């Protein structure tokens, strides 16, 4: 039987936010990389953090990890790219 977690399902759009900007998907599972790219952010320079109540869950160095999407999820990003030194 096929795994439908990655299939689009037009009947159920999931709304979430990245850095306070609304995003949406029909996919039930997105990778960290996909979430960053959909928000127009460079995965090489930004790290994704899930905000759940007062807790924060970092996905640093886990770009290909699957995240099961739920309505209302809130993500923020932080700079994690290379910092030039003089």
PDB file of N, CA, C and O in Angstrom:
ATOM      1  N   UNK A   1       0.848  -1.179   0.000  1.00  0.00           N
ATOM      2  CA  UNK A   1       0.000   0.000   0.000  1.00  0.00           C
ATOM      3  C   UNK A   1       0.891   1.238   0.000  1.00  0.00           C
ATOM      4  O   UNK A   1       1.906   1.285   0.695  1.00  0.00           O
ATOM      5  N   UNK A   2       0.509   2.220  -0.771  1.00  0.00           N
ATOM      6  CA  UNK A   2       1.315   3.438  -0.904  1.00  0.00           C
ATOM      7  C   UNK A   2       1.189   4.312   0.340  1.00  0.00           C
ATOM      8  O   UNK A   2       0.149   4.335   0.998  1.00  0.00           O
ATOM      9  N   UNK A   3       2.263   5.027   0.647  1.00  0.00           N
ATOM     10  CA  UNK A   3       2.266   5.963   1.762  1.00  0.00           C
ATOM     11  C   UNK A   3       1.708   7.294   1.268  1.00  0.00           C
ATOM     12  O   UNK A   3       2.297   7.918   0.386  1.00  0.00           O
ATOM     13  N   UNK A   4       0.595   7.731   1.817  1.00  0.00           N
ATOM     14  CA  UNK A   4      -0.051   8.955   1.358  1.00  0.00           C
ATOM     15  C   UNK A   4       0.400  10.192   2.096  1.00  0.00           C
ATOM     16  O   UNK A   4      -0.129  11.273   1.836  1.00  0.00           O
ATOM     17  N   UNK A   5       1.363  10.086   3.013  1.00  0.00           N
ATOM     18  CA  UNK A   5       1.808  11.241   3.784  1.00  0.00           C
ATOM     19  C   UNK A   5       2.353  12.355   2.906  1.00  0.00           C
ATOM     20  O   UNK A   5       2.239  13.526   3.268  1.00  0.00           O
ATOM     21  N   UNK A   6       2.936  12.029   1.773  1.00  0.00           N
ATOM     22  CA  UNK A   6       3.540  13.033   0.918  1.00  0.00           C
ATOM     23  C   UNK A   6       2.621  13.461  -0.222  1.00  0.00           C
ATOM     24  O   UNK A   6       2.991  14.330  -1.011  1.00  0.00           O
ATOM     25  N   UNK A   7       1.463  12.885  -0.322  1.00  0.00           N
ATOM     26  CA  UNK A   7       0.555  13.204  -1.418  1.00  0.00           C
ATOM     27  C   UNK A   7      -0.233  14.467  -1.125  1.00  0.00           C
ATOM     28  O   UNK A   7      -0.614  14.734   0.015  1.00  0.00           O
ATOM     29  N   UNK A   8      -0.470  15.237  -2.178  1.00  0.00           N
ATOM     30  CA  UNK A   8      -1.307  16.419  -2.021  1.00  0.00           C
ATOM     31  C   UNK A   8      -2.743  15.988  -1.789  1.00  0.00           C
ATOM     32  O   UNK A   8      -3.200  14.990  -2.346  1.00  0.00           O
ATOM     33  N   UNK A   9      -3.436  16.728  -0.983  1.00  0.00           N
ATOM     34  CA  UNK A   9      -4.831  16.459  -0.689  1.00  0.00           C
ATOM     35  C   UNK A   9      -5.541  17.801  -0.687  1.00  0.00           C
ATOM     36  O   UNK A   9      -5.529  18.514   0.317  1.00  0.00           O
ATOM     37  N   UNK A  10      -6.166  18.150  -1.824  1.00  0.00           N
ATOM     38  CA  UNK A  10      -6.792  19.458  -1.978  1.00  0.00           C
ATOM     39  C   UNK A  10      -7.954  19.676  -1.015  1.00  0.00           C
ATOM     40  O   UNK A  10      -8.402  20.807  -0.830  1.00  0.00           O
ATOM     41  N   UNK A  11      -8.442  18.604  -0.403  1.00  0.00           N
ATOM     42  CA  UNK A  11      -9.576  18.757   0.506  1.00  0.00           C
ATOM     43  C   UNK A  11      -9.166  19.339   1.843  1.00  0.00           C
ATOM     44  O   UNK A  11     -10.020  19.769   2.618  1.00  0.00           O
ATOM     45  N   UNK A  12      -7.861  19.361   2.130  1.00  0.00           N
ATOM     46  CA  UNK A  12      -7.437  19.760   3.465  1.00  0.00           C
ATOM     47  C   UNK A  12      -6.159  20.598   3.391  1.00  0.00           C
ATOM     48  O   UNK A  12      -5.058  20.049   3.399  1.00  0.00           O
ATOM     49  N   UNK A  13      -6.298  21.896   3.322  1.00  0.00           N
ATOM     50  CA  UNK A  13      -5.141  22.796   3.345  1.00  0.00           C
ATOM     51  C   UNK A  13      -4.731  23.014   4.796  1.00  0.00           C
ATOM     52  O   UNK A  13      -5.573  23.309   5.645  1.00  0.00           O
ATOM     53  N   UNK A  14      -3.462  22.873   5.075  1.00  0.00           N
ATOM     54  CA  UNK A  14      -2.937  23.091   6.415  1.00  0.00           C
ATOM     55  C   UNK A  14      -2.284  24.461   6.453  1.00  0.00           C
ATOM     56  O   UNK A  14      -1.381  24.745   5.666  1.00  0.00           O
ATOM     57  N   UNK A  15      -2.735  25.303   7.357  1.00  0.00           N
ATOM     58  CA  UNK A  15      -2.155  26.636   7.517  1.00  0.00           C
ATOM     59  C   UNK A  15      -1.157  26.615   8.667  1.00  0.00           C
ATOM     60  O   UNK A  15      -1.414  26.033   9.721  1.00  0.00           O
ATOM     61  N   UNK A  16      -0.019  27.256   8.446  1.00  0.00           N
ATOM     62  CA  UNK A  16       1.035  27.371   9.452  1.00  0.00           C
ATOM     63  C   UNK A  16       1.752  28.687   9.208  1.00  0.00           C
ATOM     64  O   UNK A  16       1.440  29.378   8.239  1.00  0.00           O
ATOM     65  N   UNK A  17       2.702  29.054  10.056  1.00  0.00           N
ATOM     66  CA  UNK A  17       3.424  30.307   9.828  1.00  0.00           C
ATOM     67  C   UNK A  17       4.920  30.105  10.006  1.00  0.00           C
ATOM     68  O   UNK A  17       5.368  29.254  10.775  1.00  0.00           O
ATOM     69  N   UNK A  18       5.681  30.909   9.273  1.00  0.00           N
ATOM     70  CA  UNK A  18       7.135  30.941   9.378  1.00  0.00           C
ATOM     71  C   UNK A  18       7.522  32.409   9.565  1.00  0.00           C
ATOM     72  O   UNK A  18       7.243  33.247   8.708  1.00  0.00           O
ATOM     73  N   UNK A  19       8.156  32.704  10.672  1.00  0.00           N
ATOM     74  CA  UNK A  19       8.541  34.085  11.005  1.00  0.00           C
ATOM     75  C   UNK A  19       7.348  35.034  10.947  1.00  0.00           C
ATOM     76  O   UNK A  19       7.470  36.179  10.512  1.00  0.00           O
ATOM     77  N   UNK A  20       6.197  34.541  11.392  1.00  0.00           N
ATOM     78  CA  UNK A  20       4.996  35.361  11.447  1.00  0.00           C
ATOM     79  C   UNK A  20       4.262  35.509  10.122  1.00  0.00           C
ATOM     80  O   UNK A  20       3.201  36.133  10.072  1.00  0.00           O
ATOM     81  N   UNK A  21       4.803  34.952   9.061  1.00  0.00           N
ATOM     82  CA  UNK A  21       4.165  35.030   7.742  1.00  0.00           C
ATOM     83  C   UNK A  21       3.333  33.774   7.495  1.00  0.00           C
ATOM     84  O   UNK A  21       3.815  32.660   7.703  1.00  0.00           O
ATOM     85  N   UNK A  22       2.089  33.947   7.054  1.00  0.00           N
ATOM     86  CA  UNK A  22       1.237  32.780   6.830  1.00  0.00           C
ATOM     87  C   UNK A  22       1.727  31.935   5.648  1.00  0.00           C
ATOM     88  O   UNK A  22       2.147  32.464   4.619  1.00  0.00           O
ATOM     89  N   UNK A  23       1.666  30.642   5.817  1.00  0.00           N
ATOM     90  CA  UNK A  23       2.001  29.669   4.777  1.00  0.00           C
ATOM     91  C   UNK A  23       0.904  28.618   4.777  1.00  0.00           C
ATOM     92  O   UNK A  23       0.131  28.522   5.731  1.00  0.00           O
ATOM     93  N   UNK A  24       0.834  27.836   3.719  1.00  0.00           N
ATOM     94  CA  UNK A  24      -0.135  26.741   3.678  1.00  0.00           C
ATOM     95  C   UNK A  24       0.388  25.620   2.783  1.00  0.00           C
ATOM     96  O   UNK A  24       1.216  25.838   1.898  1.00  0.00           O
ATOM     97  N   UNK A  25      -0.114  24.430   3.037  1.00  0.00           N
ATOM     98  CA  UNK A  25       0.267  23.264   2.252  1.00  0.00           C
ATOM     99  C   UNK A  25      -0.873  22.261   2.255  1.00  0.00           C
ATOM    100  O   UNK A  25      -1.688  22.216   3.176  1.00  0.00           O
ATOM    101  N   UNK A  26      -0.907  21.461   1.204  1.00  0.00           N
ATOM    102  CA  UNK A  26      -1.846  20.343   1.159  1.00  0.00           C
ATOM    103  C   UNK A  26      -1.144  19.051   1.573  1.00  0.00           C
ATOM    104  O   UNK A  26      -1.787  18.014   1.735  1.00  0.00           O
ATOM    105  N   UNK A  27       0.184  19.119   1.744  1.00  0.00           N
ATOM    106  CA  UNK A  27       0.943  17.932   2.149  1.00  0.00           C
ATOM    107  C   UNK A  27       0.855  17.747   3.654  1.00  0.00           C
ATOM    108  O   UNK A  27       0.898  18.717   4.411  1.00  0.00           O
ATOM    109  N   UNK A  28       0.735  16.518   4.076  1.00  0.00           N
ATOM    110  CA  UNK A  28       0.675  16.219   5.512  1.00  0.00           C
ATOM    111  C   UNK A  28       2.057  16.170   6.134  1.00  0.00           C
ATOM    112  O   UNK A  28       2.206  16.337   7.344  1.00  0.00           O
ATOM    113  N   UNK A  29       3.077  15.938   5.300  1.00  0.00           N
ATOM    114  CA  UNK A  29       4.449  15.868   5.781  1.00  0.00           C
ATOM    115  C   UNK A  29       5.330  16.728   4.885  1.00  0.00           C
ATOM    116  O   UNK A  29       5.285  16.611   3.661  1.00  0.00           O
ATOM    117  N   UNK A  30       6.131  17.592   5.504  1.00  0.00           N
ATOM    118  CA  UNK A  30       7.120  18.399   4.791  1.00  0.00           C
ATOM    119  C   UNK A  30       8.467  18.203   5.467  1.00  0.00           C
ATOM    120  O   UNK A  30       8.533  17.944   6.669  1.00  0.00           O
ATOM    121  N   UNK A  31       9.531  18.326   4.699  1.00  0.00           N
ATOM    122  CA  UNK A  31      10.850  18.311   5.323  1.00  0.00           C
ATOM    123  C   UNK A  31      11.170  19.726   5.806  1.00  0.00           C
ATOM    124  O   UNK A  31      10.540  20.698   5.389  1.00  0.00           O
ATOM    125  N   UNK A  32      12.143  19.817   6.674  1.00  0.00           N
ATOM    126  CA  UNK A  32      12.596  21.124   7.153  1.00  0.00           C
ATOM    127  C   UNK A  32      13.019  21.971   5.951  1.00  0.00           C
ATOM    128  O   UNK A  32      12.690  23.155   5.877  1.00  0.00           O
ATOM    129  N   UNK A  33      13.739  21.369   5.019  1.00  0.00           N
ATOM    130  CA  UNK A  33      14.192  22.070   3.808  1.00  0.00           C
ATOM    131  C   UNK A  33      13.002  22.631   3.022  1.00  0.00           C
ATOM    132  O   UNK A  33      13.033  23.778   2.576  1.00  0.00           O
ATOM    133  N   UNK A  34      11.948  21.812   2.854  1.00  0.00           N
ATOM    134  CA  UNK A  34      10.766  22.256   2.103  1.00  0.00           C
ATOM    135  C   UNK A  34      10.095  23.442   2.792  1.00  0.00           C
ATOM    136  O   UNK A  34       9.681  24.393   2.128  1.00  0.00           O
ATOM    137  N   UNK A  35       9.987  23.393   4.096  1.00  0.00           N
ATOM    138  CA  UNK A  35       9.346  24.498   4.832  1.00  0.00           C
ATOM    139  C   UNK A  35      10.132  25.779   4.629  1.00  0.00           C
ATOM    140  O   UNK A  35       9.543  26.830   4.375  1.00  0.00           O
ATOM    141  N   UNK A  36      11.453  25.711   4.735  1.00  0.00           N
ATOM    142  CA  UNK A  36      12.281  26.900   4.547  1.00  0.00           C
ATOM    143  C   UNK A  36      12.172  27.424   3.116  1.00  0.00           C
ATOM    144  O   UNK A  36      12.007  28.627   2.910  1.00  0.00           O
ATOM    145  N   UNK A  37      12.261  26.544   2.138  1.00  0.00           N
ATOM    146  CA  UNK A  37      12.193  26.977   0.731  1.00  0.00           C
ATOM    147  C   UNK A  37      10.823  27.569   0.394  1.00  0.00           C
ATOM    148  O   UNK A  37      10.740  28.573  -0.313  1.00  0.00           O
ATOM    149  N   UNK A  38       9.750  26.954   0.897  1.00  0.00           N
ATOM    150  CA  UNK A  38       8.403  27.483   0.638  1.00  0.00           C
ATOM    151  C   UNK A  38       8.245  28.886   1.212  1.00  0.00           C
ATOM    152  O   UNK A  38       7.468  29.690   0.697  1.00  0.00           O
ATOM    153  N   UNK A  39       8.989  29.179   2.284  1.00  0.00           N
ATOM    154  CA  UNK A  39       8.936  30.511   2.900  1.00  0.00           C
ATOM    155  C   UNK A  39       9.913  31.475   2.225  1.00  0.00           C
ATOM    156  O   UNK A  39      10.038  32.626   2.644  1.00  0.00           O
ATOM    157  N   UNK A  40      10.605  31.009   1.184  1.00  0.00           N
ATOM    158  CA  UNK A  40      11.538  31.871   0.462  1.00  0.00           C
ATOM    159  C   UNK A  40      12.862  32.067   1.181  1.00  0.00           C
ATOM    160  O   UNK A  40      13.551  33.061   0.952  1.00  0.00           O
ATOM    161  N   UNK A  41      13.223  31.132   2.047  1.00  0.00           N
ATOM    162  CA  UNK A  41      14.447  31.246   2.837  1.00  0.00           C
ATOM    163  C   UNK A  41      15.488  30.229   2.370  1.00  0.00           C
ATOM    164  O   UNK A  41      15.147  29.154   1.877  1.00  0.00           O
ATOM    165  N   UNK A  42      16.748  30.584   2.531  1.00  0.00           N
ATOM    166  CA  UNK A  42      17.847  29.733   2.117  1.00  0.00           C
ATOM    167  C   UNK A  42      18.189  28.746   3.230  1.00  0.00           C
ATOM    168  O   UNK A  42      18.636  29.158   4.301  1.00  0.00           O
ATOM    169  N   UNK A  43      17.987  27.449   2.994  1.00  0.00           N
ATOM    170  CA  UNK A  43      18.286  26.450   4.029  1.00  0.00           C
ATOM    171  C   UNK A  43      19.762  26.417   4.446  1.00  0.00           C
ATOM    172  O   UNK A  43      20.093  25.891   5.508  1.00  0.00           O
ATOM    173  N   UNK A  44      20.637  26.971   3.622  1.00  0.00           N
ATOM    174  CA  UNK A  44      22.060  27.011   3.978  1.00  0.00           C
ATOM    175  C   UNK A  44      22.361  28.116   4.985  1.00  0.00           C
ATOM    176  O   UNK A  44      23.410  28.113   5.629  1.00  0.00           O
ATOM    177  N   UNK A  45      21.425  29.068   5.115  1.00  0.00           N
ATOM    178  CA  UNK A  45      21.658  30.214   6.001  1.00  0.00           C
ATOM    179  C   UNK A  45      20.674  30.333   7.151  1.00  0.00           C
ATOM    180  O   UNK A  45      20.925  31.063   8.109  1.00  0.00           O
ATOM    181  N   UNK A  46      19.554  29.622   7.066  1.00  0.00           N
ATOM    182  CA  UNK A  46      18.520  29.748   8.097  1.00  0.00           C
ATOM    183  C   UNK A  46      18.258  28.401   8.747  1.00  0.00           C
ATOM    184  O   UNK A  46      18.284  27.369   8.076  1.00  0.00           O
ATOM    185  N   UNK A  47      18.007  28.407  10.049  1.00  0.00           N
ATOM    186  CA  UNK A  47      17.638  27.205  10.799  1.00  0.00           C
ATOM    187  C   UNK A  47      16.195  27.346  11.258  1.00  0.00           C
ATOM    188  O   UNK A  47      15.772  28.423  11.677  1.00  0.00           O
ATOM    189  N   UNK A  48      15.456  26.274  11.178  1.00  0.00           N
ATOM    190  CA  UNK A  48      14.042  26.273  11.536  1.00  0.00           C
ATOM    191  C   UNK A  48      13.861  25.888  12.997  1.00  0.00           C
ATOM    192  O   UNK A  48      14.515  24.974  13.500  1.00  0.00           O
ATOM    193  N   UNK A  49      12.960  26.602  13.668  1.00  0.00           N
ATOM    194  CA  UNK A  49      12.642  26.325  15.070  1.00  0.00           C
ATOM    195  C   UNK A  49      11.118  26.268  15.192  1.00  0.00           C
ATOM    196  O   UNK A  49      10.428  27.200  14.780  1.00  0.00           O
ATOM    197  N   UNK A  50      10.598  25.192  15.748  1.00  0.00           N
ATOM    198  CA  UNK A  50       9.170  25.047  16.011  1.00  0.00           C
ATOM    199  C   UNK A  50       8.876  25.634  17.381  1.00  0.00           C
ATOM    200  O   UNK A  50       9.544  25.312  18.363  1.00  0.00           O
ATOM    201  N   UNK A  51       7.869  26.500  17.436  1.00  0.00           N
ATOM    202  CA  UNK A  51       7.424  27.088  18.703  1.00  0.00           C
ATOM    203  C   UNK A  51       6.152  26.363  19.111  1.00  0.00           C
ATOM    204  O   UNK A  51       5.161  26.362  18.380  1.00  0.00           O
ATOM    205  N   UNK A  52       6.191  25.747  20.284  1.00  0.00           N
ATOM    206  CA  UNK A  52       5.033  25.005  20.795  1.00  0.00           C
ATOM    207  C   UNK A  52       4.808  25.460  22.226  1.00  0.00           C
ATOM    208  O   UNK A  52       5.469  24.984  23.149  1.00  0.00           O
ATOM    209  N   UNK A  53       3.867  26.386  22.406  1.00  0.00           N
ATOM    210  CA  UNK A  53       3.662  26.968  23.731  1.00  0.00           C
ATOM    211  C   UNK A  53       4.883  27.775  24.124  1.00  0.00           C
ATOM    212  O   UNK A  53       5.285  28.687  23.401  1.00  0.00           O
ATOM    213  N   UNK A  54       5.474  27.449  25.258  1.00  0.00           N
ATOM    214  CA  UNK A  54       6.687  28.138  25.700  1.00  0.00           C
ATOM    215  C   UNK A  54       7.949  27.372  25.316  1.00  0.00           C
ATOM    216  O   UNK A  54       9.058  27.793  25.646  1.00  0.00           O
ATOM    217  N   UNK A  55       7.783  26.256  24.625  1.00  0.00           N
ATOM    218  CA  UNK A  55       8.925  25.421  24.252  1.00  0.00           C
ATOM    219  C   UNK A  55       9.353  25.698  22.818  1.00  0.00           C
ATOM    220  O   UNK A  55       8.546  26.087  21.973  1.00  0.00           O
ATOM    221  N   UNK A  56      10.643  25.490  22.563  1.00  0.00           N
ATOM    222  CA  UNK A  56      11.205  25.648  21.233  1.00  0.00           C
ATOM    223  C   UNK A  56      11.937  24.364  20.851  1.00  0.00           C
ATOM    224  O   UNK A  56      12.680  23.798  21.654  1.00  0.00           O
ATOM    225  N   UNK A  57      11.717  23.912  19.616  1.00  0.00           N
ATOM    226  CA  UNK A  57      12.349  22.705  19.106  1.00  0.00           C
ATOM    227  C   UNK A  57      13.136  23.052  17.852  1.00  0.00           C
ATOM    228  O   UNK A  57      12.551  23.369  16.817  1.00  0.00           O
ATOM    229  N   UNK A  58      14.458  22.992  17.940  1.00  0.00           N
ATOM    230  CA  UNK A  58      15.324  23.363  16.829  1.00  0.00           C
ATOM    231  C   UNK A  58      15.521  22.194  15.868  1.00  0.00           C
ATOM    232  O   UNK A  58      15.657  21.043  16.284  1.00  0.00           O
ATOM    233  N   UNK A  59      15.534  22.516  14.571  1.00  0.00           N
ATOM    234  CA  UNK A  59      15.810  21.531  13.530  1.00  0.00           C
ATOM    235  C   UNK A  59      17.151  21.833  12.865  1.00  0.00           C
ATOM    236  O   UNK A  59      17.352  21.514  11.693  1.00  0.00           O
ATOM    237  N   UNK A  60      18.059  22.442  13.608  1.00  0.00           N
ATOM    238  CA  UNK A  60      19.384  22.755  13.073  1.00  0.00           C
ATOM    239  C   UNK A  60      20.073  21.461  12.619  1.00  0.00           C
ATOM    240  O   UNK A  60      20.056  20.448  13.318  1.00  0.00           O
ATOM    241  N   UNK A  61      20.676  21.528  11.434  1.00  0.00           N
ATOM    242  CA  UNK A  61      21.405  20.396  10.850  1.00  0.00           C
ATOM    243  C   UNK A  61      20.520  19.180  10.596  1.00  0.00           C
ATOM    244  O   UNK A  61      21.016  18.055  10.545  1.00  0.00           O
ATOM    245  N   UNK A  62      19.220  19.396  10.439  1.00  0.00           N
ATOM    246  CA  UNK A  62      18.288  18.286  10.174  1.00  0.00           C
ATOM    247  C   UNK A  62      17.370  18.653   9.000  1.00  0.00           C
ATOM    248  O   UNK A  62      16.154  18.472   9.077  1.00  0.00           O
ATOM    249  N   UNK A  63      17.959  19.169   7.918  1.00  0.00           N
ATOM    250  CA  UNK A  63      17.183  19.684   6.791  1.00  0.00           C
ATOM    251  C   UNK A  63      16.272  18.662   6.133  1.00  0.00           C
ATOM    252  O   UNK A  63      15.221  19.023   5.602  1.00  0.00           O
ATOM    253  N   UNK A  64      16.653  17.407   6.159  1.00  0.00           N
ATOM    254  CA  UNK A  64      15.851  16.391   5.477  1.00  0.00           C
ATOM    255  C   UNK A  64      14.922  15.624   6.415  1.00  0.00           C
ATOM    256  O   UNK A  64      14.335  14.613   6.028  1.00  0.00           O
ATOM    257  N   UNK A  65      14.793  16.107   7.643  1.00  0.00           N
ATOM    258  CA  UNK A  65      13.886  15.457   8.595  1.00  0.00           C
ATOM    259  C   UNK A  65      12.437  15.791   8.241  1.00  0.00           C
ATOM    260  O   UNK A  65      12.107  16.935   7.929  1.00  0.00           O
ATOM    261  N   UNK A  66      11.585  14.775   8.297  1.00  0.00           N
ATOM    262  CA  UNK A  66      10.153  14.964   8.043  1.00  0.00           C
ATOM    263  C   UNK A  66       9.477  15.573   9.256  1.00  0.00           C
ATOM    264  O   UNK A  66       9.756  15.216  10.400  1.00  0.00           O
ATOM    265  N   UNK A  67       8.571  16.512   8.967  1.00  0.00           N
ATOM    266  CA  UNK A  67       7.743  17.100  10.016  1.00  0.00           C
ATOM    267  C   UNK A  67       6.293  16.859   9.627  1.00  0.00           C
ATOM    268  O   UNK A  67       5.848  17.272   8.556  1.00  0.00           O
ATOM    269  N   UNK A  68       5.571  16.192  10.499  1.00  0.00           N
ATOM    270  CA  UNK A  68       4.131  15.980  10.270  1.00  0.00           C
ATOM    271  C   UNK A  68       3.431  17.300  10.551  1.00  0.00           C
ATOM    272  O   UNK A  68       3.488  17.825  11.663  1.00  0.00           O
ATOM    273  N   UNK A  69       2.773  17.826   9.534  1.00  0.00           N
ATOM    274  CA  UNK A  69       2.169  19.155   9.624  1.00  0.00           C
ATOM    275  C   UNK A  69       0.793  19.108  10.288  1.00  0.00           C
ATOM    276  O   UNK A  69      -0.004  18.197  10.061  1.00  0.00           O
ATOM    277  N   UNK A  70       0.545  20.128  11.119  1.00  0.00           N
ATOM    278  CA  UNK A  70      -0.739  20.296  11.796  1.00  0.00           C
ATOM    279  C   UNK A  70      -1.164  21.754  11.651  1.00  0.00           C
ATOM    280  O   UNK A  70      -0.309  22.639  11.624  1.00  0.00           O
ATOM    281  N   UNK A  71      -2.450  22.020  11.558  1.00  0.00           N
ATOM    282  CA  UNK A  71      -2.913  23.402  11.447  1.00  0.00           C
ATOM    283  C   UNK A  71      -2.419  24.255  12.609  1.00  0.00           C
ATOM    284  O   UNK A  71      -2.429  23.819  13.761  1.00  0.00           O
ATOM    285  N   UNK A  72      -1.990  25.468  12.298  1.00  0.00           N
ATOM    286  CA  UNK A  72      -1.600  26.423  13.329  1.00  0.00           C
ATOM    287  C   UNK A  72      -0.167  26.297  13.818  1.00  0.00           C
ATOM    288  O   UNK A  72       0.223  26.992  14.757  1.00  0.00           O
ATOM    289  N   UNK A  73       0.627  25.426  13.205  1.00  0.00           N
ATOM    290  CA  UNK A  73       2.025  25.301  13.647  1.00  0.00           C
ATOM    291  C   UNK A  73       2.739  26.635  13.440  1.00  0.00           C
ATOM    292  O   UNK A  73       2.509  27.335  12.454  1.00  0.00           O
ATOM    293  N   UNK A  74       3.610  26.968  14.393  1.00  0.00           N
ATOM    294  CA  UNK A  74       4.362  28.220  14.319  1.00  0.00           C
ATOM    295  C   UNK A  74       5.846  27.919  14.304  1.00  0.00           C
ATOM    296  O   UNK A  74       6.378  27.255  15.194  1.00  0.00           O
ATOM    297  N   UNK A  75       6.504  28.426  13.269  1.00  0.00           N
ATOM    298  CA  UNK A  75       7.940  28.272  13.139  1.00  0.00           C
ATOM    299  C   UNK A  75       8.586  29.645  13.106  1.00  0.00           C
ATOM    300  O   UNK A  75       7.991  30.609  12.622  1.00  0.00           O
ATOM    301  N   UNK A  76       9.785  29.731  13.614  1.00  0.00           N
ATOM    302  CA  UNK A  76      10.624  30.916  13.439  1.00  0.00           C
ATOM    303  C   UNK A  76      11.940  30.413  12.868  1.00  0.00           C
ATOM    304  O   UNK A  76      12.242  29.221  12.924  1.00  0.00           O
ATOM    305  N   UNK A  77      12.713  31.331  12.322  1.00  0.00           N
ATOM    306  CA  UNK A  77      14.025  30.957  11.812  1.00  0.00           C
ATOM    307  C   UNK A  77      15.082  31.825  12.466  1.00  0.00           C
ATOM    308  O   UNK A  77      14.815  32.942  12.909  1.00  0.00           O
ATOM    309  N   UNK A  78      16.268  31.291  12.515  1.00  0.00           N
ATOM    310  CA  UNK A  78      17.416  32.029  13.023  1.00  0.00           C
ATOM    311  C   UNK A  78      18.549  31.872  12.019  1.00  0.00           C
ATOM    312  O   UNK A  78      18.637  30.862  11.321  1.00  0.00           O
ATOM    313  N   UNK A  79      19.408  32.871  11.953  1.00  0.00           N
ATOM    314  CA  UNK A  79      20.552  32.809  11.060  1.00  0.00           C
ATOM    315  C   UNK A  79      21.522  31.760  11.583  1.00  0.00           C
ATOM    316  O   UNK A  79      21.873  31.763  12.763  1.00  0.00           O
ATOM    317  N   UNK A  80      21.954  30.866  10.706  1.00  0.00           N
ATOM    318  CA  UNK A  80      22.920  29.855  11.104  1.00  0.00           C
ATOM    319  C   UNK A  80      23.963  29.636  10.020  1.00  0.00           C
ATOM    320  O   UNK A  80      24.651  28.616   9.993  1.00  0.00           O
ATOM    321  N   UNK A  81      24.067  30.621   9.121  1.00  0.00           N
ATOM    322  CA  UNK A  81      25.043  30.534   8.052  1.00  0.00           C
ATOM    323  C   UNK A  81      26.426  30.917   8.514  1.00  0.00           C
ATOM    324  O   UNK A  81      26.636  31.259   9.678  1.00  0.00           O
ATOM    325  N   UNK A  82      27.366  30.858   7.594  1.00  0.00           N
ATOM    326  CA  UNK A  82      28.739  31.211   7.957  1.00  0.00           C
ATOM    327  C   UNK A  82      28.863  32.697   8.283  1.00  0.00           C
ATOM    328  O   UNK A  82      28.221  33.542   7.659  1.00  0.00           O
ATOM    329  N   UNK A  83      29.683  32.987   9.252  1.00  0.00           N
ATOM    330  CA  UNK A  83      29.927  34.372   9.652  1.00  0.00           C
ATOM    331  C   UNK A  83      31.360  34.716   9.248  1.00  0.00           C
ATOM    332  O   UNK A  83      32.313  34.103   9.728  1.00  0.00           O
ATOM    333  N   UNK A  84      31.502  35.704   8.359  1.00  0.00           N
ATOM    334  CA  UNK A  84      32.852  36.060   7.946  1.00  0.00           C
ATOM    335  C   UNK A  84      33.641  36.687   9.090  1.00  0.00           C
ATOM    336  O   UNK A  84      33.101  37.441   9.899  1.00  0.00           O
ATOM    337  N   UNK A  85      34.911  36.364   9.139  1.00  0.00           N
ATOM    338  CA  UNK A  85      35.790  36.967  10.145  1.00  0.00           C
ATOM    339  C   UNK A  85      36.817  37.839   9.440  1.00  0.00           C
ATOM    340  O   UNK A  85      37.217  37.554   8.311  1.00  0.00           O
ATOM    341  N   UNK A  86      37.231  38.880  10.096  1.00  0.00           N
ATOM    342  CA  UNK A  86      38.187  39.786   9.450  1.00  0.00           C
ATOM    343  C   UNK A  86      39.584  39.592   9.990  1.00  0.00           C
ATOM    344  O   UNK A  86      40.514  40.273   9.557  1.00  0.00           O
TER     345      UNK A  86
END
